Amino acid sequence: MKNSVRNVYLFPYVIWIGLFVVAPILLILYYSFFDIDGNWTFANYKTFFTPIYLKMAVSSVWYAFLITLFSLLVAYPTAYFLTKTKHKQLWLLLIILPTWVNLLLKVYAFLGIFGTYGLANAILETIGIGTKQILFTDFSFVFVSVYIFIPFMILPIFNSLEELNPTLIDAARDLGASAWTTFRRVVFPLTLDGVKAGCQAVFIPSLSLFMITRLIAGNRVITLGTAIEQHFLVTQNWGMGSTIAVFLIIAMAIVVIATGNRK
């Protein structure tokens, strides 16, 4: 009886996964075997392994790594200090609030902030450095990306820190461990699941960014996400765009497996 009830509740989720996860992936895989004229071919996969696309793949992984690294460096101490504050829920709400704002609006806000006459250059002028080209640089791309993704890194780390048994830290201190040793040998290993979850939540979408590369980096940063957008919307080569998407899906699956919980 329990199994039949469980299967009834499971049915909508199976339908959802089938329609909105499995079916799109199969469609992408199907279209990857067609050229721009609609002919069946393996040429798209051969084209992907040419220097231009391999360079895009390396660039995508590199920038995703940088975005994830800087997000982690900011998010971990932020999450740690949040656990020590009195009004945790309020601070968490303030961190989550920007995720409620449309992504395009946030990107356009940074166009104003980093522009020639924006706030960032006004501050540089005030302190005597002078106007600098901030927009359309690697720095602006990574900075805006980190700003957008950092809440998704903070939340799982905060949850892991909240679940950490404080008596373990007290025991380490009683045994003579320094603050750094306690963090390195006790706190960080026990919150590693939160770090892995945060890295998944940041690294995977960072691999396929395209709007930020276009608006903030001015297409100076070319990633696989940009190439997919170009093939689907500009060149109308859905086969090549699907082929790139297939490799992105494989890369994302590898990341999930590599950072998954093996317990």
C-alpha positions in Angstrom: 0.0 0.0 0.0 2.8 2.4 1.0 4.6 1.7 -2.2 1.6 2.3 -4.4 1.0 5.7 -2.6 4.6 6.6 -3.0 4.5 5.8 -6.7 1.4 8.0 -7.1 3.3 11.0 -5.6 6.4 10.1 -7.7 4.5 10.1 -11.0 4.4 14.0 -11.4 8.1 14.3 -10.8 8.9 11.6 -13.3 6.7 13.4 -15.9 8.4 16.7 -15.1 11.9 15.2 -15.4 11.0 13.4 -18.6 9.5 16.5 -20.3 11.8 19.3 -19.1 15.2 17.5 -18.5 15.4 14.2 -20.5 13.5 15.3 -23.6 15.5 18.6 -24.1 18.8 16.7 -23.7 17.7 14.1 -26.3 16.6 16.9 -28.7 20.0 18.6 -28.3 21.7 15.3 -29.0 19.5 14.6 -32.0 20.1 18.1 -33.6 23.9 17.8 -33.0 24.0 15.2 -35.9 22.7 17.7 -38.5 24.5 20.3 -40.5 23.2 23.7 -41.4 21.5 22.3 -44.4 19.7 19.6 -42.4 21.9 16.7 -43.6 22.9 13.9 -41.2 26.6 14.3 -40.3 29.3 13.8 -37.7 31.2 16.8 -39.0 30.0 19.0 -36.1 31.8 16.8 -33.6 34.9 17.0 -35.8 34.6 20.8 -36.0 34.4 21.0 -32.2 37.9 19.6 -31.8 39.4 22.3 -34.0 41.7 24.9 -32.3 39.0 27.7 -32.2 36.5 25.7 -30.3 39.0 24.0 -28.0 40.3 27.5 -27.2 36.7 28.5 -26.3 36.3 25.4 -24.1 39.5 26.2 -22.2 38.5 29.8 -21.9 35.0 28.8 -20.5 36.6 26.4 -17.9 39.2 29.1 -16.9 36.7 31.8 -16.3 34.3 29.5 -14.6 37.2 28.4 -12.3 38.1 32.1 -11.5 34.4 33.0 -10.8 34.0 30.0 -8.5 37.4 30.6 -6.8 36.7 34.3 -6.0 33.1 33.5 -5.0 34.4 30.9 -2.5 37.1 33.3 -1.1 34.4 35.9 -0.4 31.6 33.5 0.5 33.3 31.3 3.1 34.3 34.1 5.6 31.0 35.9 4.9 29.1 32.7 5.8 31.3 32.1 8.8 30.7 35.6 10.2 27.0 35.3 9.5 26.8 32.3 11.8 28.2 34.6 14.6 25.8 37.5 14.2 22.6 38.0 16.2 20.3 38.7 13.2 21.2 35.9 10.9 17.9 35.7 9.1 17.9 39.4 8.3 21.4 39.3 6.9 20.5 36.2 4.9 17.5 38.0 3.5 19.7 40.9 2.4 22.0 38.5 0.6 19.2 36.7 -1.1 17.3 39.9 -2.1 19.5 40.6 -5.2 18.6 37.2 -6.6 15.0 38.4 -6.9 16.0 41.2 -9.3 16.0 40.4 -13.0 19.5 39.4 -14.2 19.4 41.8 -17.1 18.6 44.7 -14.8 21.6 43.9 -12.6 23.8 43.8 -15.6 22.6 47.1 -16.9 23.1 48.6 -13.5 26.8 47.7 -13.7 27.0 49.2 -17.2 26.3 52.5 -15.4 28.5 51.9 -12.4 31.5 50.8 -14.5 30.9 53.3 -17.3 33.3 56.2 -18.1 31.1 58.6 -16.1 29.9 56.0 -13.6 30.4 55.7 -9.8 33.5 53.6 -10.1 35.4 56.1 -12.2 34.1 59.0 -10.1 35.7 57.3 -7.0 38.9 56.8 -8.9 38.9 60.5 -9.9 38.3 61.5 -6.3 41.3 59.6 -5.0 43.5 60.9 -7.8 43.9 57.8 -9.9 41.9 59.1 -12.8 39.4 57.6 -15.2 40.1 54.0 -16.3 38.6 51.7 -18.8 36.7 49.3 -16.5 33.9 48.1 -18.8 34.7 45.5 -21.5 37.6 44.0 -19.5 38.2 40.6 -17.9 38.0 42.3 -14.5 34.5 43.7 -15.0 33.3 40.3 -16.4 34.6 38.3 -13.4 33.5 40.9 -10.9 29.9 41.1 -12.1 29.7 37.3 -12.4 31.0 36.9 -8.9 28.4 39.4 -7.6 25.6 37.6 -9.4 26.6 34.1 -8.2 27.9 34.7 -4.7 24.6 34.2 -2.9 24.5 30.7 -4.3 27.9 30.0 -2.8 27.1 31.6 0.6 23.8 29.7 1.3 25.1 26.1 1.3 28.2 27.0 3.2 26.2 28.9 5.8 23.9 25.8 6.2 27.0 23.5 6.7 28.4 25.9 9.3 25.1 26.1 11.1 24.9 22.3 11.3 28.5 22.1 12.7 28.5 20.8 16.2 30.3 23.5 18.3 31.5 21.0 20.8 33.9 19.7 18.2 35.5 23.1 18.0 35.7 23.3 21.8 37.3 19.9 21.9 39.9 20.9 19.4 40.7 24.1 21.4 40.9 22.1 24.7 43.5 19.8 23.0 45.7 22.8 22.3 44.8 23.4 18.6 45.3 26.9 17.3 42.5 28.8 15.6 44.0 28.0 12.2 44.6 24.4 13.0 41.0 24.1 14.2 39.7 25.6 11.0 42.0 23.5 8.8 41.5 20.1 10.6 38.0 20.4 12.0 35.8 23.2 10.6 36.7 23.1 6.9 36.6 19.3 6.4 33.2 19.1 8.2 31.7 21.9 6.0 33.2 20.5 2.8 29.8 19.3 1.6 28.5 22.9 1.6 31.6 24.1 -0.3 31.1 21.4 -2.9 27.4 22.3 -3.3 28.3 26.0 -3.6 31.0 25.2 -6.2 28.4 23.2 -8.2 25.9 26.0 -8.0 28.5 28.6 -9.3 30.8 26.6 -11.6 28.1 24.9 -13.7 26.1 28.0 -14.8 29.4 30.0 -15.2 30.4 27.5 -17.9 27.6 28.7 -20.2 27.5 32.5 -19.6 26.7 34.5 -22.7 24.7 37.6 -21.8 27.3 39.0 -19.3 30.1 38.3 -21.8 28.3 40.3 -24.4 27.1 43.3 -22.3 29.9 43.6 -19.6 32.9 42.1 -21.4 31.9 43.5 -24.8 32.6 40.1 -26.4 36.3 40.3 -25.3 35.5 37.1 -23.4 34.4 34.4 -25.7 33.0 31.3 -24.1 31.1 28.2 -25.3 27.8 29.9 -24.1 28.5 32.8 -26.5 29.2 30.4 -29.3 25.9 28.5 -28.7 24.0 31.8 -28.7 25.6 32.8 -32.0 24.9 29.5 -33.7 21.3 29.4 -32.6 20.4 33.1 -33.1 22.8 34.4 -35.7 24.2 31.7 -38.0 21.1 29.5 -37.6 23.5 26.5 -37.4 21.5 24.6 -34.8 23.6 21.5 -35.3 26.8 23.1 -34.3 25.1 24.9 -31.4 23.7 21.6 -30.2 27.1 19.9 -30.5 28.6 22.5 -28.2 25.7 22.1 -25.8 26.3 18.4 -25.7 29.9 18.9 -24.6 28.8 21.5 -22.0 26.3 19.0 -20.6 29.1 16.4 -20.4 31.3 18.9 -18.7 28.6 19.7 -16.2 27.9 16.1 -15.5 31.7 15.5 -14.8 31.6 18.5 -12.3 28.6 17.1 -10.5 30.2 13.6 -10.3 33.6 15.0 -9.2 32.0 17.2 -6.4 29.3 14.8 -5.4 28.9 13.3 -2.0 30.5 9.8 -2.1 29.3 8.7 1.4 
